[in-house]
Amino acid sequence: MSTLDHPAVAGVVRALRAAGLDSAADGVRVLDGEARTAALAAAALGVPVGAIANSLVFAATVDGREQPLLALTSGAHRADTAVLARLAGAEAVDRATPAFVREHTGQAIGGVAPVGHPAPLRTLVDEHLERYPVIWAAAGHAKTVFPTSYKDLVTLTGGTAANVSGEEDDPHS
């Protein structure tokens, strides 16, 4: 089976097409090696690390129950869990376990896409991504990425634009 035929990648492509983003679906790229970090993806694509949208799943405790929270962060930033908790109205936000990530996304850490999950996830989209005309996001596998725009990423995910890092500027872009 080729990487493009991987079930998680196929699910991402279906989600992109269903959203009318055929150019993003057609733009899915298979990289030579795994790009489990923003730095690896940026190097493979020849783009600034800030133009990589990391899909980070957290366990947010809301009303005593753990719920998935997806933070799409610029590769030049780290998500601040205290900021995420405030933005999500959660009592706490913690790093999710690999099993929690797979349960809620159907994808493995290192290849989690913004879409293609069994059910939509509450999503926060890093405002720092807006400065890049083309953003690259994982496409369901550690070797796959797709191009998109900030506006399309927010619309596609039904996400909320937010400063997820709490940082004001982008020193690593």
N, C-alpha and C positions, 0 to 999 in steps of 0.2 A: 504494500500500500504506500503510495506517495504521501508526503506530508500534506499536500493540498487535499487529499482524500480523508485525512484524519477526521473523525466525527466532530471534534470540537471546532476545527477550522471550518468544516462544512456548515456547522451551525452559525458561526460568525458570518460567513458569506451569505447564508439565507437571511439572517437578520439585517445585514446591510442592504441586500436587494429589497427586502420587504419595506425598508425605510426609504426606498427610492435612491439609494446611494450606490448605483451601479458602478460608478467610477472608482469608488473605494473598494467594492467587491472585486472588480477587475484588477485593482492595483495591489492585491495581496501578493506579498513577496515571500519567497522561501529563502532565508539567509543560509550561507555556507555552514555556519555553526550556530549553536544555541546562543541566544542573546537574553539571558536571564536577568541582566541588569541594564539600566539606561545607558551606562557607559559603553557596554558591549554593543548594544543596538545602535547607538550613535556612531560608533567607530565603523560598524558594518555598513551603515547607510551613508556615511560621510556628512552627517548633519550635526548641529550643536546638540549637546546632551539635553539642553532645555527643551528641545523640540520633540523629545520622547515623552509620551504620556504613560506613566507607570500606572497600572491598575492594581491598587492595593486594597485588599479586603480586610476589614476589621470586624471584630465582634463588639457591637454597641449594646450596652445594657440600657434598655428603655422600659420603665415601669417594671423593673425586676426581671425582664426577659432579654435574652441575647438575640440580637437581630443582626443580619449582615449589613455592613455599610461599605460601599465602594467609594474610594477616594482616587480620583484620577489626578495625579500630581505631575508637574513638570519634572523631568529627570534632574533638573538643577536644584530641586528642593526636596526636603523631607516633610512628610505630613506630621503635624504636631497633634498628638492624641488629645491633649487638653483643648486645643482649638477645635478639633473634630467633634469632641463631646459637646462643646458649647454650641457649635453650628447644628448638630443633630438633636439637640435637646436631650442628650443621653446622660445618665448618671456616670457612666464610664465608657471609654473606648479602649479596647485592648487589641493587640496583634492577634489575628486569627490563626488557628492551627491549620496545617495542611488539609486535614480531614474536613474542617469547617469550610475552608475555601472550596474544596472539591464538591462538597455537599450542595453549596449554594450557587456555584458557578458551572459545575460540570467540567471544570478545567483545572489544570495543575498550576501551582505557583511557578512563576517564571514565564508563563504563557497566557495568563489570564487576560482576556479581552474585555473591553468595556461593554460588550453585548454578547448575545448567544447563550445566555444563562437559562436554566429551567424556568425561572420567574424573574421579572424585573427586580433590580436591587436599588435601594435608595442610594443615590449617587451625588457626590460633591465633585465639581470639576474646578481644578486649580485655575484661578484667573491669570496666573503667570503664563499659561499656555497661549493666551490670546495674542501675545506678541509675535507668534510664529505663523507665517502664512500656511505652512504645511506642518501638520503634527503626525507623528508615527505612533501607532498603538499596536499592542500585541493582538494577534489574530487567532488565539486559542491554542497555540503551541509555541514552545520556546524558540522555534526557528522561523516563525511567521510574524509578519507585521503588515499593517495596511495604512495608507495615507488618508488623512482627513483634515478638516479645518476645525477650529475652535467652535465656531457656531454650529457646525454639523455634529460635533461631539456632544455638545450640550443638548441639542435637539434629539439626537439619536438615543441618548441614555435617559432622557427626561430628567437630566441632572440639574443641580443648582450651582451656579457659578459662585465660587467662594475663594477666599485666601486661606487655603488649607494648611499653609506652613506658618502663617503669622509673620513671614518676612515681607519687608517692603520692596526690596530690590532683588535683582537676579544676578548675583555675582559670578555664577558659573556658566552662563549662556555664552 
